[in-house]
Amino acid sequence: MLYSLQPYLKYFALLGLVPWSESSHSQFIQRIYSASIIVFNVASFVISIYFPQTSEPFLSLIVNIIVFAAKILCVIVILLQMMVNYEDYYVFCMEIKCLGLRLQGELKMHVGGLSWQTYAKVMGLGIGFLLTLIPPIYVSINLSLLYFWPSLSSILIIRMHCVLMLLYVDLLGRHVSLLGNRLRNVLDCQLLGANCILDGDCNQLCSLEFLLALKQSHMDLYHLFTHFNNLFGWSILSTYVVLFTDSTVNLYWTQQVLAEVYDYQYLYATFSVFVPSLTIIFVFCRCGEFCKRQNELIGSYLRSLSCHPSPAREPAYNELLLEFIMQVEHNLLAINAEGFMETDNSLLMSLLAAKVTYLIVLMQFSSV
């Protein structure tokens, strides 16, 4: 799937987010290009800090510097992690392709591509994230946004990186859903006593070989999730830090504008920052929750199979089924950011609760 999208995704290499090609020569040139992007962002940060705008209140100045530094560090992490993992990226693409072939060949499933809803969501978010850069540009030209111009490239890189991450996670979630649907077919056949006419051969679905193929497909999926977490874990963690700080700070500035501390035109800039940030957090957590729940469904289907034994089953089938259940319980299919957090609804609620806490702290300091 990613190989079929590569002719379009390779243009994200202009931001250093994907390798341009599998050629070692092209990858060496791209590493130099990505390093130059890092140097540009670091130089912009150093120059901007060396010549600060001292007319800003001290609290606003400190908050601006923290957010600015977080964005620069996030971009450095994203680009460095991709620079050292160009080959692993194509290995990840190949693993997705091999898993699709297994689902089509051994499990007799039509994999196909992503749904039009997924493409519409990813493209809509990408275009929306680009369009929301217009209001802060307008405000920065007419008034002044501290550190906006030096951080413009980092904002663009982070937002496009989020779009790519959403595409990858949707792709992983689709494969988990396909495997779950196939297990549901097996469960239906077992409950009907292998007398249904599903796919023309229900006896094959109830066979030991088919269960073994399902078990191996789940293990391949687990390795795919593990590879994804290793490939993008630090990038996801740093992106969440930036999204959290950026949205919290801009919510605070929105409150300050409503309190008539700043000009009302700053609302255009604050809304165009915290709304996309909250949208990314919400959508990404929901996609991770979808993968987690599909894995739980797979476990529930297997437990239902074990609770409805059939006299025609071989003893080896029941043993393999128990091994499969243990595998699903221990090898969770979840998006994990280097062990710091799992991307699901609980993370979403934790971030929202922390956001409220820090907003209260900022408001108390501003009133001092």
Salt bridges, closest charged atoms under 4 A:
GLU87 OE1 - ARG31 NH2 3.66
GLU95 OE1 - HIS227 ND1 2.93
GLU106 OE1 - ARG102 NH1 2.89
ASP170 OD2 - LYS121 NZ 2.84
ASP188 OD1 - ARG184 NE 3.30
ASP199 OD2 - ARG182 NH1 2.53
ASP220 OD2 - ARG102 NE 2.78
ASP246 OD2 - LYS71 NZ 3.40
GLU289 OE2 - ARG293 NE 2.90
GLU329 OE2 - ARG303 NH1 3.60
GLU342 OE1 - LYS292 NZ 3.97
ASP344 OD2 - LYS292 NZ 2.84
